[in-house]
Structure formats: C-alpha cells, structure tokens
Amino acid sequence: MARRKFRDIAGIAGLVFQGFPGKQVKARHLQANSGLFFKVFQDYEKDNLLLRQAYEEVYDFQLEIVRMRQAFERISTHRIVIREPVQLTPFSFPIFAEIFREKFSNESLEDRMN
C-alpha cells in the first residue's frame, strides 16, 4: 500500500517525469519509475521524508490506525461467545462452497448443496 501511495507522492515531488501536456507518460512507466525510487529509499535511506510520508498516509487514510485501535479496545472489553449453528451461516457459505468446488463431481453445485 505504501508503494502505491508513494507513486502519487513521487509525482507531486517531481521525482518522476509525468510527461508533457497532452502527452502523458504511461501508468506502467510511472509505476516502474516510482517503484525504483521507493525501493532505493527503503533500502538505503529509511528516514527519507517522502518515504515516511507514504507510510504515514497509509496508516492515517488507508488503515485508519486510530479508529482500528479504538475498535480493538472496544472489542477487548466484550465477552466472546462461541456458538455452533445448526445450519450454514451467510459468512460460512463461501468457505463451504469452496470446499465442495474443489471436489470433482458430475453434480451441479446446487445439487451438492441440497
């Protein structure tokens, strides 16, 4: 995620040439060029301001670390209740279907579920 965020930061900082007006550089080239800068900074200059900015933006905007910490604290105060449902729950169905799909059969998926 930080690498992806660094692509935008590198463009704004002028590290990566984005092309002339009307003739933009392809996204693949921008990604490769900014990826090289990211890798070099990560390996040789870990305290680089642009690299640090990328990680901070991921923590703040992507992961929302403060909200996540608050949620974990709120969850830790609750009691955990484990129940064994009689039938498949909506969240368990995709896992159950994947197990059946792995087995080869002439029956359709719908027939195997019934």
SVG drawing of the C-alpha trace seen along z (x, -y; Angstrom):
<svg xmlns="http://www.w3.org/2000/svg" viewBox="-31 -21 53 58">
<polyline fill="none" stroke="black" stroke-width="0.4" points="0.0,0.0 2.9,-2.4 4.4,-1.7 1.2,-2.7 0.8,-5.8 4.5,-6.7 3.7,-6.8 1.5,-9.8 3.9,-11.4 6.9,-11.0 4.8,-12.6 3.9,-15.6 7.5,-15.9 8.9,-15.9 10.9,-12.7 9.1,-11.1 8.6,-12.7 4.9,-12.6 5.1,-13.7 4.3,-16.8 0.9,-18.4 -1.2,-16.3 1.4,-13.5 1.3,-11.8 3.7,-9.0 2.0,-5.6 0.9,-4.5 3.1,-1.4 6.2,-3.6 5.2,-5.9 4.7,-2.8 8.1,-1.3 10.0,-4.6 8.4,-5.4 8.8,-1.8 12.6,-2.1 12.7,-5.2 10.6,-3.5 12.9,-0.5 16.1,-2.6 14.8,-4.8 13.5,-1.8 16.9,0.0 19.3,-2.9 17.5,-5.9 14.9,-4.6 14.4,-8.1 13.6,-9.8 10.8,-12.3 8.8,-11.2 9.0,-7.5 7.9,-8.5 5.0,-10.5 3.9,-7.5 3.8,-5.2 2.0,-7.9 -0.7,-8.4 -1.2,-4.6 -1.6,-4.5 -3.8,-7.5 -6.0,-7.2 -5.9,-3.6 -5.7,-1.7 -7.2,-4.5 -5.0,-3.2 -6.6,-5.4 -10.1,-4.0 -8.7,-0.5 -7.1,-0.8 -10.3,-2.2 -12.2,0.7 -9.8,3.2 -10.0,1.6 -13.8,1.7 -13.8,5.3 -11.4,6.3 -14.0,5.3 -16.6,7.6 -17.2,11.2 -16.6,13.8 -19.5,16.1 -18.9,19.2 -21.9,20.9 -22.3,23.9 -25.0,23.0 -27.5,25.7 -27.2,24.7 -24.7,22.7 -24.5,19.1 -24.2,16.4 -20.5,15.9 -19.6,19.6 -21.3,20.4 -18.5,19.2 -16.0,21.4 -18.3,24.4 -18.9,23.9 -15.2,23.7 -14.6,27.0 -17.2,28.6 -16.0,27.0 -12.5,28.5 -14.0,32.0 -14.7,33.0 -18.3,34.2 -20.8,34.6 -23.4,32.9 -24.1,29.2 -23.1,27.1 -26.7,26.6 -27.4,30.3 -24.4,31.0 -25.6,28.3 -29.0,29.9"/>
</svg>
